[in-house]
Amino acid sequence: MAHKILLLAGDGIGPEIVGATEQVLGALRDRFGFACEFEHALMGGCAIDAHGDSLPAATLDLARSADAILLGAVGGPKWDQVERAIRPERGLLRLRSELGFYCNLRPAVLFPALADASSLKRDVVAGLDIMIIRELTGGIYFGQPRGIETLADGRRRGFNTLEYREDEIERIMRSGFDIARKRGKRLCSVDKANVLEVSELWREVAETVGRDYPDVELSHMYVDNASMQLVRTPKQFDVIVTTNMFGDILSDLAAMLTGSIGMLPSASLDANGKGLFEPVHGSAPDIAGRGVANPLATILSASMMLRYTLNEAALADRLEAAVARVLEGGIRTADIAGADDRAVGTADMTTAVIDALGAA
Ligand code: NAD
């Protein structure tokens, strides 16, 4: 059966980078027998323009019935003044929560050819390959009660609630152990158990789940230490699993160890491994429509889709090897070009990746 892939190009550079990735997936289909069908739908600002809603019901229906979803990016200055409830970002949050995408994977991989793009020394980051797993649908970003209230004396008070149920912790831990098992078999759970009761429970559940994975080494680290260690010796980590807010911060920190936003993929998975795959960067309105955007973050997101949802690990390996070869060959878009490099545009980078896939 052909894999049904929903393509949501979105706004800004979205159509350029998703179009590029569709070509790459098309080459895998034509040359290597990757059975897939594409569907296209509107989400984000373009959907507000067409339907007055950033996540129209028809898009949500297609997302539910697809095997996997690939998103470009949503948003841009044109929709900044739109009412908060229907903003492009709201559509994305709704898609994630409606489809139960609770497990966010953010790899931080440094391709050897780009080691000098990092702000850290080459030997600290060369060969870096870590995976940050962030719980995406719970914790302080969703906890109730929340709000800003005015106290009797007229002072205002803002408040949010940090909470995790045991079952929420257990499922993200299982995802963490399953992924660590497929990689270096080391899982570091990051919390703040010296201060927070929620973290105490987090740690306890991690230990309990860990008994089912004796082949994976489990360690614990406080979030303040983890942020220090990520900058000091990032290669000590294999897989990190953490809460929504800690993961939000640490995954950006880890991503920047690699130097370029145009290179960073991500995945958000549900309990059955179905997922939403998207580059970490936004819609880059400053370069939209100019054909210069780096498509590699989206192409690498498609590779995560092949690996984590569609069970096509061999094709994912082939695609990642093609990207590495292109970079080793010195081909660069403007965002990753050095002072002496001649930058290519989106189309040439895409053709280079397709050529580097090799023959069937
Ligand atoms: P951005 O990531 O879009 O851009 C930041 C900088 O990086 C810009 O200079 C941009 O040109 C550059 N850049 C980003 N991706 C690139 C690529 N593939 N190739 C080359 N250069 C690239 O962040 P921003 O400017 O803060 O946000 C722009 C819009 O995107 C906003 O409306 C924001 O809300 C939205 N956004 C969407 C998502 C998403 O869809 N998941 C994520 C972040 C931001």
Residues whose N, C-alpha, C, O or C-beta is under 5 A from the ligand:
A	BS01	NAD	G72 A73 V74 G75 G76 P77 I261 G262 P279 V280 H281 G282 S283 A284 P285 D286 I287 V292 A293 N294 D335
